[in-house]
Amino acid sequence: MHIRSIQLRQVRIIESAELEPSPGVNLIVGNNASGKTSFLESIDFLSRGRSFRSARPDELIRSGCDACQVVARVENRDQLSRLGIERRAGMTRARIDGQDAGALAELARRLAAVVMEPLSVSLVSGAPSERRSFLDWGVFHHAESFLANWQRYGRLLGQRNSLLKRGVNARTLAAIDRQLVEEAESLTALRLAYLAALEPEIESMAGSVLGAERLKLQYRQGWAQGEALAESLSRRLDTDKERGFTGAGPHRADLEITLDGDSVARIASRGQQKAVVAVLKLAQARLFSLVRMEPPVLLLDDVASELDREHRAGVLRGALALGGQVFLTAIEEGAIDLPGGEGGRMFHVEHGRLQELV
């Protein structure tokens, strides 16, 4: 898949921009705070309905404006779609080919974007929710049944938590728990199947980027190992009632990330952590390509920072080997050592204005 054309209106510092990017490599150069990251952020917003920079979508709206808008023509398996998204006063509206989208997930099906940016190291060093988000992005694109499964689980979890807070009705709780366990087991099975498929891609990509070091992911299911979830829920009931929320289940799951058997978060420098994150993201993009028969769009923001030349070269090789559309940002052209013969296009951004360099 790739973006044929894209239009931005009132996105952060960018007042207006229209681009026709290359289906291959696109290098966005400019000084800090010039709008490079905002451009990549707009693609991510169109893909997911949210931003990798902030959990508050209203921050995307240019200061003093009522709304921001991103519209693009996207080619996906030889099908051309017009995707649009607008954020206005606490409300997000998405459209596909002139019709309102039923859900933001419909945009994600048409435009999948894998993001690597400076704060992506939180995948290694941040909260478990960061690793669950990484995992569930992959499962969403890997298994058709995942979204409905996750939504059912979320509704049941909300019902259980509400019951815990206002007073437990034993019969109602037992009925909810039976359904919750069923959805949780299905969800866990989908995650484990995805990780099994991802493992060889991680091994291959780690060999290219990290050398001889062995990178492994271990799934922590969110309740006591060797114990059935129904048993955990029963055993923890008094604690859950006291706290008012459910403390066991796949919503509490985590990934343990190790390098040569040691925790990456504990032993690795920030540069090494960034290289590990790049391996995980590129492996995920590679698996997506194998399953969907086309690569996702790659958004690489400031990939040159905190990576030594060897790791940077490995990341760029891995990204370009996918053969898809890549957007990279840098302060200047020389900061990115792109292999020769890649072609592509270069754009300069200054004070929120983008212009192609020829």
C-alpha positions as a Markdown table, in Angstrom:
| # | Residue | x | y | z |
|---|---|---|---|---|
| 1 | Met | 0.0 | 0.0 | 0.0 |
| 2 | His | 1.1 | 3.6 | -0.5 |
| 3 | Ile | -0.1 | 7.1 | -0.4 |
| 4 | Arg | -0.5 | 8.7 | -3.9 |
| 5 | Ser | -1.3 | 12.2 | -2.7 |
| 6 | Ile | -2.0 | 13.8 | 0.7 |
| 7 | Gln | -3.5 | 17.1 | 1.8 |
| 8 | Leu | -3.2 | 18.7 | 5.2 |
| 9 | Arg | -5.1 | 21.6 | 6.6 |
| 10 | Gln | -4.4 | 23.3 | 10.0 |
| 11 | Val | -2.3 | 20.4 | 11.5 |
| 12 | Arg | -0.2 | 21.8 | 14.3 |
| 13 | Ile | 2.3 | 24.3 | 12.7 |
| 14 | Ile | 1.2 | 23.3 | 9.1 |
| 15 | Glu | -1.4 | 25.6 | 7.8 |
| 16 | Ser | -1.8 | 23.9 | 4.4 |
| 17 | Ala | 0.2 | 21.4 | 2.4 |
| 18 | Glu | -0.3 | 19.2 | -0.6 |
| 19 | Leu | 2.1 | 16.5 | -1.6 |
| 20 | Glu | 2.4 | 13.7 | -4.1 |
| 21 | Pro | 5.0 | 11.4 | -2.4 |
| 22 | Ser | 7.0 | 8.7 | -4.1 |
| 23 | Pro | 5.7 | 5.1 | -3.6 |
| 24 | Gly | 9.3 | 4.4 | -2.4 |
| 25 | Val | 11.5 | 6.6 | -0.3 |
| 26 | Asn | 10.5 | 10.1 | 0.8 |
| 27 | Leu | 13.0 | 12.2 | 2.8 |
| 28 | Ile | 11.6 | 15.2 | 4.7 |
| 29 | Val | 14.3 | 17.7 | 5.8 |
| 30 | Gly | 14.2 | 20.8 | 7.9 |
| 31 | Asn | 15.3 | 22.3 | 11.1 |
| 32 | Asn | 13.8 | 21.3 | 14.5 |
| 33 | Ala | 10.3 | 22.5 | 15.1 |
| 34 | Ser | 9.8 | 23.2 | 11.4 |
| 35 | Gly | 6.9 | 20.7 | 10.9 |
| 36 | Lys | 8.7 | 17.5 | 9.9 |
| 37 | Thr | 7.2 | 15.4 | 12.7 |
| 38 | Ser | 3.8 | 17.1 | 12.3 |
| 39 | Phe | 3.7 | 15.8 | 8.7 |
| 40 | Leu | 4.4 | 12.2 | 9.8 |
| 41 | Glu | 1.9 | 12.6 | 12.7 |
| 42 | Ser | -0.8 | 13.5 | 10.2 |
| 43 | Ile | -0.3 | 10.2 | 8.3 |
| 44 | Asp | -0.5 | 8.3 | 11.6 |
| 45 | Phe | -3.6 | 10.3 | 12.5 |
| 46 | Leu | -5.2 | 9.3 | 9.2 |
| 47 | Ser | -4.2 | 5.7 | 9.8 |
| 48 | Arg | -5.3 | 5.2 | 13.4 |
| 49 | Gly | -7.4 | 8.3 | 14.4 |
| 50 | Arg | -4.9 | 9.3 | 17.0 |
| 51 | Ser | -1.3 | 10.5 | 17.2 |
| 52 | Phe | 2.0 | 9.0 | 18.3 |
| 53 | Arg | 2.9 | 12.3 | 19.9 |
| 54 | Ser | -0.1 | 12.8 | 22.1 |
| 55 | Ala | -3.1 | 11.0 | 23.6 |
| 56 | Arg | -5.2 | 14.2 | 23.1 |
| 57 | Pro | -6.2 | 14.5 | 19.5 |
| 58 | Asp | -7.3 | 18.2 | 19.9 |
| 59 | Glu | -3.6 | 19.1 | 20.2 |
| 60 | Leu | -3.3 | 18.3 | 16.5 |
| 61 | Ile | -5.4 | 21.4 | 15.7 |
| 62 | Arg | -3.4 | 24.4 | 14.7 |
| 63 | Ser | -3.5 | 27.2 | 17.3 |
| 64 | Gly | -6.4 | 29.5 | 16.7 |
| 65 | Cys | -8.2 | 27.2 | 14.4 |
| 66 | Asp | -11.5 | 25.2 | 14.9 |
| 67 | Ala | -10.5 | 22.0 | 13.2 |
| 68 | Cys | -7.7 | 20.1 | 11.4 |
| 69 | Gln | -8.1 | 17.8 | 8.4 |
| 70 | Val | -6.1 | 15.2 | 6.5 |
| 71 | Val | -7.2 | 13.7 | 3.2 |
| 72 | Ala | -5.3 | 11.2 | 1.1 |
| 73 | Arg | -5.6 | 9.0 | -2.0 |
| 74 | Val | -4.3 | 5.5 | -0.9 |
| 75 | Glu | -3.5 | 2.6 | -3.2 |
| 76 | Asn | -4.1 | -0.7 | -1.5 |
| 77 | Arg | -3.9 | -4.0 | -3.5 |
| 78 | Asp | -4.6 | -2.1 | -6.7 |
| 79 | Gln | -7.6 | -0.5 | -5.1 |
| 80 | Leu | -7.6 | 3.3 | -4.9 |
| 81 | Ser | -9.4 | 4.8 | -1.9 |
| 82 | Arg | -9.9 | 8.4 | -0.8 |
| 83 | Leu | -9.5 | 8.6 | 3.0 |
| 84 | Gly | -10.2 | 11.6 | 5.1 |
| 85 | Ile | -10.2 | 12.5 | 8.8 |
| 86 | Glu | -11.1 | 15.6 | 10.7 |
| 87 | Arg | -10.8 | 16.6 | 14.3 |
| 88 | Arg | -13.1 | 19.3 | 15.6 |
| 89 | Ala | -14.0 | 20.3 | 19.2 |
| 90 | Gly | -13.5 | 16.9 | 20.8 |
| 91 | Met | -14.9 | 14.9 | 17.9 |
| 92 | Thr | -13.2 | 12.9 | 15.2 |
| 93 | Arg | -14.9 | 12.3 | 11.8 |
| 94 | Ala | -13.6 | 9.8 | 9.3 |
| 95 | Arg | -14.7 | 9.3 | 5.7 |
| 96 | Ile | -13.9 | 6.7 | 3.0 |
| 97 | Asp | -14.7 | 7.4 | -0.6 |
| 98 | Gly | -17.1 | 10.2 | 0.4 |
| 99 | Gln | -19.0 | 8.1 | 2.9 |
| 100 | Asp | -18.8 | 8.3 | 6.7 |
| 101 | Ala | -16.7 | 5.5 | 8.1 |
| 102 | Gly | -18.5 | 3.2 | 10.6 |
| 103 | Ala | -15.4 | 3.0 | 12.8 |
| 104 | Leu | -11.8 | 4.3 | 12.8 |
| 105 | Ala | -10.7 | 0.7 | 12.3 |
| 106 | Glu | -11.9 | 0.9 | 8.7 |
| 107 | Leu | -9.2 | 3.5 | 8.1 |
| 108 | Ala | -6.6 | 1.2 | 9.6 |
| 109 | Arg | -7.6 | -1.5 | 7.2 |
| 110 | Arg | -7.0 | 0.7 | 4.2 |
| 111 | Leu | -3.8 | 2.5 | 5.5 |
| 112 | Ala | -1.5 | 0.6 | 7.9 |
| 113 | Ala | 1.4 | 2.7 | 9.2 |
| 114 | Val | 4.3 | 1.5 | 11.3 |
| 115 | Val | 5.9 | 4.4 | 13.3 |
| 116 | Met | 9.4 | 4.7 | 14.6 |
| 117 | Glu | 10.1 | 7.9 | 16.5 |
| 118 | Pro | 12.3 | 9.0 | 19.4 |
| 119 | Leu | 9.6 | 8.2 | 22.1 |
| 120 | Ser | 9.2 | 4.7 | 20.6 |
| 121 | Val | 11.7 | 3.5 | 23.2 |
| 122 | Ser | 8.8 | 3.4 | 25.6 |
| 123 | Leu | 8.0 | 0.1 | 23.9 |
| 124 | Val | 11.0 | -1.2 | 25.8 |
| 125 | Ser | 11.2 | 1.0 | 28.9 |
| 126 | Gly | 7.6 | 2.2 | 29.3 |
| 127 | Ala | 4.4 | 0.8 | 30.8 |
| 128 | Pro | 2.9 | -2.6 | 29.8 |
| 129 | Ser | 0.2 | -0.7 | 27.9 |
| 130 | Glu | 2.9 | 0.3 | 25.4 |
| 131 | Arg | 3.8 | -3.3 | 24.7 |
| 132 | Arg | 0.2 | -4.4 | 24.5 |
| 133 | Ser | -0.5 | -1.7 | 21.9 |
| 134 | Phe | 2.4 | -2.9 | 19.8 |
| 135 | Leu | 1.2 | -6.5 | 20.1 |
| 136 | Asp | -2.5 | -5.7 | 19.4 |
| 137 | Trp | -1.7 | -3.6 | 16.3 |
| 138 | Gly | -0.1 | -6.7 | 14.8 |
| 139 | Val | -2.8 | -9.0 | 15.9 |
| 140 | Phe | -5.5 | -6.7 | 14.5 |
| 141 | His | -3.9 | -6.9 | 11.0 |
| 142 | His | -3.1 | -10.6 | 11.4 |
| 143 | Ala | -6.4 | -12.1 | 12.6 |
| 144 | Glu | -9.8 | -10.9 | 11.2 |
| 145 | Ser | -11.6 | -12.0 | 14.4 |
| 146 | Phe | -9.4 | -10.0 | 16.8 |
| 147 | Leu | -11.2 | -6.7 | 16.8 |
| 148 | Ala | -14.7 | -8.1 | 17.6 |
| 149 | Asn | -13.1 | -10.4 | 20.2 |
| 150 | Trp | -11.3 | -7.5 | 21.9 |
| 151 | Gln | -14.5 | -5.3 | 21.8 |
| 152 | Arg | -16.6 | -8.1 | 23.4 |
| 153 | Tyr | -13.9 | -8.6 | 26.1 |
| 154 | Gly | -13.8 | -4.8 | 26.7 |
| 155 | Arg | -17.6 | -4.6 | 27.2 |
| 156 | Leu | -17.6 | -7.5 | 29.6 |
| 157 | Leu | -14.7 | -6.1 | 31.5 |
| 158 | Gly | -16.5 | -2.8 | 31.9 |
| 159 | Gln | -19.6 | -4.5 | 33.1 |
| 160 | Arg | -17.6 | -6.5 | 35.7 |
| 161 | Asn | -15.8 | -3.4 | 37.0 |
| 162 | Ser | -19.1 | -1.6 | 37.3 |
| 163 | Leu | -20.5 | -4.5 | 39.3 |
| 164 | Leu | -17.5 | -4.5 | 41.5 |
| 165 | Lys | -17.8 | -0.8 | 42.3 |
| 166 | Arg | -21.6 | -0.7 | 43.0 |
| 167 | Gly | -21.9 | -4.1 | 44.8 |
| 168 | Val | -21.5 | -7.7 | 43.7 |
| 169 | Asn | -24.5 | -9.7 | 42.7 |
| 170 | Ala | -23.1 | -13.2 | 42.8 |
| 171 | Arg | -25.3 | -14.7 | 40.1 |
| 172 | Thr | -24.7 | -11.8 | 37.7 |
| 173 | Leu | -21.0 | -11.8 | 38.4 |
| 174 | Ala | -20.8 | -15.6 | 37.7 |
| 175 | Ala | -22.5 | -15.1 | 34.3 |
| 176 | Ile | -20.2 | -12.3 | 33.4 |
| 177 | Asp | -17.1 | -14.2 | 34.5 |
| 178 | Arg | -18.0 | -17.2 | 32.3 |
| 179 | Gln | -18.3 | -15.0 | 29.2 |
| 180 | Leu | -15.2 | -12.9 | 30.2 |
| 181 | Val | -13.1 | -16.1 | 30.5 |
| 182 | Glu | -14.2 | -17.3 | 27.1 |
| 183 | Glu | -13.3 | -14.1 | 25.4 |
| 184 | Ala | -10.1 | -13.8 | 27.3 |
| 185 | Glu | -8.9 | -17.3 | 26.3 |
| 186 | Ser | -9.7 | -16.5 | 22.6 |
| 187 | Leu | -7.9 | -13.2 | 22.8 |
| 188 | Thr | -4.9 | -14.8 | 24.4 |
| 189 | Ala | -4.8 | -17.6 | 21.8 |
| 190 | Leu | -4.8 | -14.9 | 19.0 |
| 191 | Arg | -1.9 | -13.0 | 20.7 |
| 192 | Leu | 0.1 | -16.2 | 21.1 |
| 193 | Ala | -0.4 | -17.3 | 17.5 |
| 194 | Tyr | 0.7 | -13.9 | 16.3 |
| 195 | Leu | 3.8 | -14.0 | 18.5 |
| 196 | Ala | 4.7 | -17.4 | 17.2 |
| 197 | Ala | 4.4 | -16.0 | 13.6 |
| 198 | Leu | 6.5 | -12.9 | 14.5 |
| 199 | Glu | 9.3 | -14.8 | 16.2 |
| 200 | Pro | 11.2 | -15.9 | 13.0 |
| 201 | Glu | 10.9 | -12.3 | 11.6 |
| 202 | Ile | 12.4 | -10.9 | 14.8 |
| 203 | Glu | 15.2 | -13.4 | 14.6 |
| 204 | Ser | 16.0 | -12.5 | 11.0 |
| 205 | Met | 15.7 | -8.8 | 11.5 |
| 206 | Ala | 17.8 | -8.9 | 14.7 |
| 207 | Gly | 20.6 | -10.7 | 12.9 |
| 208 | Ser | 20.6 | -7.9 | 10.3 |
| 209 | Val | 20.4 | -4.9 | 12.7 |
| 210 | Leu | 21.8 | -6.2 | 16.0 |
| 211 | Gly | 24.4 | -8.8 | 14.8 |
| 212 | Ala | 24.8 | -11.9 | 17.0 |
| 213 | Glu | 22.7 | -10.7 | 19.9 |
| 214 | Arg | 19.5 | -12.8 | 20.4 |
| 215 | Leu | 16.3 | -10.8 | 20.9 |
| 216 | Lys | 13.3 | -12.6 | 22.4 |
| 217 | Leu | 9.8 | -11.8 | 23.4 |
| 218 | Gln | 8.0 | -13.7 | 26.2 |
| 219 | Tyr | 4.3 | -13.2 | 26.7 |
| 220 | Arg | 3.0 | -12.6 | 30.2 |
| 221 | Gln | -0.7 | -13.4 | 30.0 |
| 222 | Gly | -2.0 | -11.1 | 32.7 |
| 223 | Trp | -2.7 | -13.7 | 35.5 |
| 224 | Ala | -0.8 | -16.3 | 37.4 |
| 225 | Gln | 1.1 | -18.7 | 35.2 |
| 226 | Gly | -0.3 | -22.2 | 35.5 |
| 227 | Glu | -3.6 | -21.0 | 36.9 |
| 228 | Ala | -6.8 | -20.9 | 35.0 |
| 229 | Leu | -8.2 | -17.3 | 34.6 |
| 230 | Ala | -11.5 | -18.4 | 36.3 |
| 231 | Glu | -9.5 | -19.5 | 39.3 |
| 232 | Ser | -7.6 | -16.2 | 39.4 |
| 233 | Leu | -10.8 | -14.2 | 39.2 |
| 234 | Ser | -12.3 | -16.2 | 42.0 |
| 235 | Arg | -9.1 | -16.0 | 44.2 |
| 236 | Arg | -8.8 | -12.2 | 43.6 |
| 237 | Leu | -12.5 | -11.4 | 44.1 |
| 238 | Asp | -12.1 | -9.7 | 47.5 |
| 239 | Thr | -9.1 | -7.6 | 46.3 |
| 240 | Asp | -11.0 | -6.7 | 43.1 |
| 241 | Lys | -14.1 | -5.6 | 45.2 |
| 242 | Glu | -11.9 | -3.5 | 47.4 |
| 243 | Arg | -10.1 | -1.8 | 44.5 |
| 244 | Gly | -13.2 | -1.6 | 42.2 |
| 245 | Phe | -11.5 | -3.1 | 39.1 |
| 246 | Thr | -10.5 | -6.4 | 37.7 |
| 247 | Gly | -6.8 | -7.2 | 38.4 |
| 248 | Ala | -6.4 | -10.3 | 36.2 |
| 249 | Gly | -6.9 | -10.9 | 32.5 |
| 250 | Pro | -5.4 | -10.1 | 29.1 |
| 251 | His | -5.9 | -6.4 | 29.7 |
| 252 | Arg | -3.0 | -6.8 | 32.3 |
| 253 | Ala | -0.8 | -8.7 | 29.9 |
| 254 | Asp | 2.8 | -7.7 | 29.1 |
| 255 | Leu | 5.8 | -8.7 | 27.0 |
| 256 | Glu | 9.2 | -9.4 | 28.5 |
| 257 | Ile | 11.8 | -8.3 | 26.0 |
| 258 | Thr | 15.3 | -9.8 | 26.5 |
| 259 | Leu | 18.6 | -9.5 | 24.7 |
| 260 | Asp | 20.9 | -12.5 | 25.2 |
| 261 | Gly | 18.7 | -13.5 | 28.1 |
| 262 | Asp | 18.8 | -10.1 | 30.0 |
| 263 | Ser | 16.1 | -7.5 | 30.2 |
| 264 | Val | 16.6 | -4.9 | 27.5 |
| 265 | Ala | 15.0 | -2.2 | 29.7 |
| 266 | Arg | 17.6 | -3.0 | 32.5 |
| 267 | Ile | 20.9 | -3.5 | 30.6 |
| 268 | Ala | 20.6 | -1.6 | 27.3 |
| 269 | Ser | 21.6 | 2.0 | 26.6 |
| 270 | Arg | 19.0 | 4.3 | 25.0 |
| 271 | Gly | 20.7 | 3.8 | 21.7 |
| 272 | Gln | 20.5 | 0.0 | 22.0 |
| 273 | Gln | 16.9 | 0.3 | 23.1 |
| 274 | Lys | 16.1 | 2.3 | 20.0 |
| 275 | Ala | 17.8 | -0.4 | 17.9 |
| 276 | Val | 15.8 | -3.1 | 19.6 |
| 277 | Val | 12.5 | -1.1 | 19.0 |
| 278 | Ala | 13.5 | -0.8 | 15.3 |
| 279 | Val | 14.0 | -4.5 | 15.0 |
| 280 | Leu | 10.6 | -5.2 | 16.6 |
| 281 | Lys | 8.8 | -2.6 | 14.4 |
| 282 | Leu | 10.5 | -3.8 | 11.2 |
| 283 | Ala | 9.8 | -7.5 | 12.0 |
| 284 | Gln | 6.2 | -6.5 | 12.5 |
| 285 | Ala | 6.1 | -4.7 | 9.2 |
| 286 | Arg | 7.7 | -7.7 | 7.5 |
| 287 | Leu | 5.1 | -10.1 | 8.9 |
| 288 | Phe | 2.4 | -7.7 | 7.8 |
| 289 | Ser | 3.8 | -7.8 | 4.3 |
| 290 | Leu | 3.8 | -11.6 | 4.2 |
| 291 | Val | 0.3 | -11.9 | 5.4 |
| 292 | Arg | -1.2 | -9.0 | 3.4 |
| 293 | Met | 1.0 | -9.4 | 0.4 |
| 294 | Glu | 2.0 | -5.7 | 0.5 |
| 295 | Pro | 4.1 | -3.7 | 2.9 |
| 296 | Pro | 2.7 | -1.1 | 5.3 |
| 297 | Val | 3.7 | 2.5 | 5.1 |
| 298 | Leu | 6.8 | 3.2 | 7.3 |
| 299 | Leu | 7.2 | 6.5 | 9.2 |
| 300 | Leu | 10.7 | 7.0 | 10.5 |
| 301 | Asp | 11.1 | 10.2 | 12.5 |
| 302 | Asp | 14.6 | 11.3 | 13.3 |
| 303 | Val | 16.0 | 7.8 | 12.8 |
| 304 | Ala | 19.5 | 9.1 | 12.8 |
| 305 | Ser | 19.4 | 10.2 | 16.5 |
| 306 | Glu | 20.9 | 8.0 | 19.2 |
| 307 | Leu | 21.9 | 5.2 | 16.7 |
| 308 | Asp | 25.5 | 4.6 | 15.7 |
| 309 | Arg | 26.3 | 4.4 | 12.1 |
| 310 | Glu | 26.2 | 0.6 | 12.0 |
| 311 | His | 22.8 | 0.3 | 13.7 |
| 312 | Arg | 21.5 | 3.1 | 11.6 |
| 313 | Ala | 22.6 | 1.4 | 8.4 |
| 314 | Gly | 21.0 | -1.8 | 9.5 |
| 315 | Val | 17.7 | -0.1 | 10.2 |
| 316 | Leu | 17.6 | 1.6 | 6.9 |
| 317 | Arg | 18.5 | -1.6 | 5.1 |
| 318 | Gly | 15.7 | -3.4 | 6.8 |
| 319 | Ala | 13.2 | -0.6 | 6.0 |
| 320 | Leu | 14.1 | -0.4 | 2.4 |
| 321 | Ala | 14.2 | -4.2 | 1.9 |
| 322 | Leu | 10.4 | -4.2 | 2.5 |
| 323 | Gly | 10.0 | -2.5 | -0.8 |
| 324 | Gly | 7.2 | -0.2 | 0.4 |
| 325 | Gln | 6.6 | 3.4 | 0.9 |
| 326 | Val | 8.9 | 5.0 | 3.5 |
| 327 | Phe | 8.8 | 8.5 | 5.0 |
| 328 | Leu | 12.0 | 9.7 | 6.8 |
| 329 | Thr | 12.8 | 12.9 | 8.6 |
| 330 | Ala | 16.2 | 14.5 | 9.1 |
| 331 | Ile | 17.6 | 18.0 | 9.8 |
| 332 | Glu | 19.6 | 17.8 | 6.6 |
| 333 | Glu | 20.0 | 15.4 | 3.7 |
| 334 | Gly | 23.5 | 14.2 | 4.8 |
| 335 | Ala | 22.1 | 13.0 | 8.1 |
| 336 | Ile | 20.6 | 9.9 | 6.4 |
| 337 | Asp | 23.0 | 7.6 | 4.6 |
| 338 | Leu | 20.5 | 6.2 | 2.0 |
| 339 | Pro | 22.0 | 3.4 | -0.2 |
| 340 | Gly | 22.5 | 4.5 | -3.7 |
| 341 | Gly | 20.0 | 3.9 | -6.5 |
| 342 | Glu | 16.9 | 4.2 | -4.2 |
| 343 | Gly | 15.5 | 7.2 | -6.1 |
| 344 | Gly | 12.5 | 8.7 | -4.3 |
| 345 | Arg | 11.7 | 12.3 | -3.5 |
| 346 | Met | 12.9 | 14.9 | -1.1 |
| 347 | Phe | 10.9 | 17.6 | 0.6 |
| 348 | His | 12.0 | 20.6 | 2.6 |
| 349 | Val | 9.9 | 22.0 | 5.4 |
| 350 | Glu | 10.3 | 25.4 | 7.0 |
| 351 | His | 7.8 | 27.2 | 9.3 |
| 352 | Gly | 5.2 | 24.6 | 8.4 |
| 353 | Arg | 5.5 | 24.9 | 4.6 |
| 354 | Leu | 6.5 | 21.9 | 2.6 |
| 355 | Gln | 8.2 | 22.1 | -0.8 |
| 356 | Glu | 9.6 | 19.4 | -3.0 |
| 357 | Leu | 13.3 | 19.6 | -3.8 |
| 358 | Val | 14.3 | 18.7 | -7.3 |
